[in-house]
Amino acid sequence: MQDGAMATTATPIENETPFKRLKDGLLSVPSSIEYNEPVALDINEKESAVSITVVGASGDLAKKKIFPALFALYYEDCLPKHFTVYGYARSKMTDAELRNMVSKTLTCRIDKRENCSEKMEQFLKRCFYHSGQYDSQENFAELDKKLKEHEGGRVSNRLFYLSIPPNIFIDSVRCASLSASSGNGWTRVIVEKPFGRDSESSAALTKALKQYLEEDQIFRIDHYLGKELVENLSVLRFSNLIFEPLWSRQYIRNVQLIFSEDFGTEGRGGYFDNYGIIRDIMQNHLLQILALFAMETPVSLDAEDIRNEKVKVLRSMRPLQLENVVVGQYKSHTKGGVTYPAYTDDKTVPKDSLTPTFAAAAVFIDNARWDGVPFLVKAGKALHTKRAEIRVQFRHVPGNLYNRNFGTDLDRATNELVIRVQPDEAIYLKINNKVPGLGMRLDRSNLNLHYAARYSKEIPDAYERLLLDAIAGERRLFIRSDELDAAWALFTPLLKELEEKKIIPEYYPHGSRGPVGAHYLAARYNVRWGDVGADQ
Amino acid sequence: MASQFGYCSSSSTTFTPSSFKNETHLSSRFNIVPRKSHSSTSISLIRLRIRPRKHFQLKSSSGHPLNAVSLQDGTAGVPLAKNDMEPQGKEESLPFSQSENVGPHLSITIVGASGDLAKKKIFPALFALYYEDWLPENFIVFGYARTKMTDEELRNMISRTLTCRIDQRENCEDKMDRFLKRCFYHSGQYDSEEHFAELNRKLQEKEAGKLSNRLFYLSIPPNIFVNVVKCASLRASSTSGWTRVIVEKPFGRDSESSGELTRCLKLYLTEDQIFRIDHYLGKELVENLSVLRFSNLVFEPLWSRNYIRNVQLIFSEDFGTEGRGGYFDNYGIIRDIMQNHLLQILALFAMETPVSLDAEDIRNEKVKVLRSMRPLQLEDVAVGQYKGHSKGGKSYPAYTDDPTVPNNSLTPTFAAAALFINNARWDGVPFLMKAGKALHTKRAEIRVQFRHVPGNLYKRNFGTDLDKATNDLVLRVQPDEAIYLKINNKVPGLGMRLDRSDLNLLYRARYSREIPDAYERLLLDAVEGERRLFIRSDELDAAWALFTPLLKELEQKKIVPELYPYGSRGPVGAHYLAAKHNVRWGDLSGEDS
């Protein structure tokens, strides 16, 4: 059931406690009845309804990602027959106004445009809006009433997507869970980062959430885990004989996880400045990919098995040391008559901000498989390119017969496996190959799989997959609380030290390749960044 | 039949004392050159290379210290790195000035110049080498055949087959003219020492007293190999440089006749003067096979029975004998393709890591593979012959419709075989070979099928037969050179569907250069004394030892080949043979063909 193979069929419900109220015992809702017959919930999918409430519906994320993802799922027939989408926010808006707002961001898949506008209309008819305060149980109770109307007596499953600032997470969760939980089906809540800003605040958040929700009602989204090529990472490793034998310190020299954006905060630095790139990208997205990359083979593809293995990786890692980290901040830069602003030029950022917009770190996994292999992690804003990729550099061939063809540094001609997550998804393996012709010149060529060339289908957005998984109760791609704790444990000492010592970031020009410090960090571990080499 | 394969001009069985004398006389002839002058020329040659070749920089020839002739032979144009130079040269000042324009003279004689191979392959290959400046400054090409022809007529004949590289057409005409000016013709009988003596005189004229190296390319039927070698070596050997002879298959038709041929050739030549060509070894992707294996960390760990389930060597032609079956009918596809081309590729594929890339080291490893193999059994082989077939109103002839083929011929035009290498690396791994004429496609490729993933987490995505979703490495030798690795990959989209995608390297897309013909590489190697891609006599013996019992049994038992329609995928017997060893042919799996 949990297997991803089934995900498209949107099987609902496993035997989870429907909702937290049972434990609280405060409410007189006949929860005990459902608890006694949980099987009934599972029996007839057709008779159940799913209500998806987007809390914070007027926000950017909701408009740009969540509604379009829901529409795409609807468009591809991945949503259950009976579903409604509710927008919830403080703004006063009618249903029609919401629909109008939402309709502007909906798009159909490029590769199948038929019936697009028709489908859009049908989808919009299922969208409603309820205006309310985030901390008002009363307002959520009103929402509950409306939801019940739509559910029309069917088994009701409810998904809340919290697309709101972290400081009101708890209030909303409290109100939603107390006043708008499903009476007879499941209730799930999707939350997005930030999950705190260090071990303590994260733990406090978890503790607060768990007052109202069970762990398995909480779906902590890390949208990078929904990226096509991150999903494919496990497929590559575990369904191909040729990769797994190579997947260890014996053959892998280093691993690089690279994330870069080619734009800065662009006037939206207020939130970012409080977190910085390490919390925003590294501690979650890149670390999650690293854990997936490095984990041992799980017992099965079940969510708990996979997450068990990921936690083991995180717990085998050394907490980051200050000397293994380089931080940077972009400064303004003029190029071709255009001036790009510095980070501190952003009006929402304090002038004296030391918040890193770039960071590179060397991390190590002290287990039998990875001992001594540097994992280099790099993330930055306002760089020369937009890219997210995983690079695996293999060791050089011992006793290479072709030594003389490679010059003095054998490590310059090693095999490299590159998984490009975005943009322009691709997998390629750099191999040494003879240049055709007389004589014996070798070069590095790619064994290439370029998604755009191979697969004509448009690749779904990460949010589509994650929403679908949440509806299906597939937790594989969501972060469990112990994973979150382990992740924070690695980064919290470093983050504290950076802030206490007021470490000044190395400045790099907007649009450049980032601070050179990243190269020196890599050099210390005998690594060359693969993304800024000449052959890129 | 056997008489045809009595190679020696004297009776092949009785070895008269005189022929021995003759031989000693010969070898002394070969050794006229004093050691000193030889070595010094080799030094000058090094310095005078028109263009340094970034080759392996082997010291192959000078690595033969014990053989007298190898000294002579050692003037190979392989550019030794300075620090690799043998110290011998210091004994004497160099006889040739170190100016750029003087170097040893190279005379290439194509014996059988009016034949098809010469016209289609050898002259064009020589021109291509010339065009790309690979040939020494002073070279001439002599055509030798029985036909009466003037130099002009020869030039006229070959000019029609010369082409320039598609990607660099400048000066093409110009270069052609200059090349043709270096081509000459001498008419003579193949068994006439006198005629070869005349050739020798002409060569000497052109060589004008310079140190001269001579290369003979025997592009003639096997029954006159030995005659030509005798005449050429007695009358037209170089007196100052090396003399080398390139011979092409067939090298006999079984162990005995091959042994006999070798013995006869060695009456007149030493082993390292003989360059047995197998033009498949000159193919780009066959050359690349060792590079892939030994210069990439990711492949070598997988290169054994632990990970490889089977290996397939596939050769197919999409045409039949087309009126030229006379020669073929006497040999059949097993001798024509399998025992040489495919077996050579197999040996390269399966060999242990050689000590170095030197010719002797590589060939030592290849021989070890061949000697570890089980001789073929009749039950490991399926043979076929194409029959007539009508398709779309057009009818294609049967093999026996060829007027040059006996009507009752049982000669296989198709064969599939399972071979095994009984060594630690390959024990139990079937190597399947398949070669055929008149099939649906023209192709030569190597396919490596890996084992299935033990304890595969994605089992249920693969249906019942895990072996249908294993990784495959494919090296497509021709046409349209490519390397690709089939991997299981998630089909993008929601849900979890897996499919097999390719990690792909298509040469055409990656390399804009035209890929040189195999003959170019091999001719160049022969000129440079690089023996890596030529077959040593012990390799040849080992190869025949594997196939001879089978070939004899096929003929003695008059095994009737399974008939398959012209243009089809070959006899189904090949599938049953594969099935017996738990293999599926990768080229007929549907996704690839």
Interface residues (C-beta under 8 A of the other chain):
Chain A: D3 G4 A5 M6 A7 T8 L73 E76 C78 E228 E231 N232 S234 V235 L236 F238 S239 N240 L241 I242 E244 P245 L246 Y251 T297 P298 S300 L301 F394 R395 H396 V397 G399 N400 L401 Y402 R404 N405 F406 A413 T414 N415 L417 E425 I427 Y428 L429 I431 N432 N433 K434 V435 P436 G437 L438 G439 M440 R441 L442 S445 N446 L447 N448 L449 Y451 R454 Y455 K457 I459 P460 E464 R465 L468
Chain B: R53 K54 H55 F56 Q57 L129 E132 W134 E284 E287 N288 S290 V291 L292 F294 S295 N296 L297 V298 E300 P301 L302 Y307 T353 P354 S356 L357 F450 R451 H452 V453 G455 N456 L457 Y458 R460 N461 F462 A469 T470 N471 L473 E481 I483 Y484 L485 I487 N488 N489 K490 V491 P492 G493 L494 G495 M496 R497 L498 S501 D502 L503 N504 L505 Y507 R510 Y511 R513 I515 P516 E520 R521 L524
